Amino acid sequence: MNLININHLTKSYGTTTILNDISFMLNSNEKVAIVGRNGAGKSTLLKIIYGLENYDDGSIFIHPNIKLGYFSQESLLSSEKTVIEEMNS
């Protein structure tokens, strides 16, 4: 089953293009890793998928029966919980 489908996604901040023509799909029972240098747009892509950021062009399909969660990398700055404890809360 196709859970997430990203087609030709583009995102810019002013004249700086962060994501350019990104396309991929994630099917059930698949695992994915997003790897890249700092500033490559990894967090921006995840924020767009979760709906925290807008995008300039392209399309996103998220299957209506899946539940997304987003865990910001800044979330643990003031917490004494473990990552697993934070995710479960």
Buried (B, 14 or more C-beta within 10 A) or exposed (E): EEBBBBBEBBBEEEEEEBBBEBEEEBEEEEEEEEEEEEEEBBBBBBBBBBEEBEBEEBEEEBEEEEEEEEEEEEEEEEEEEEEEEEEEE
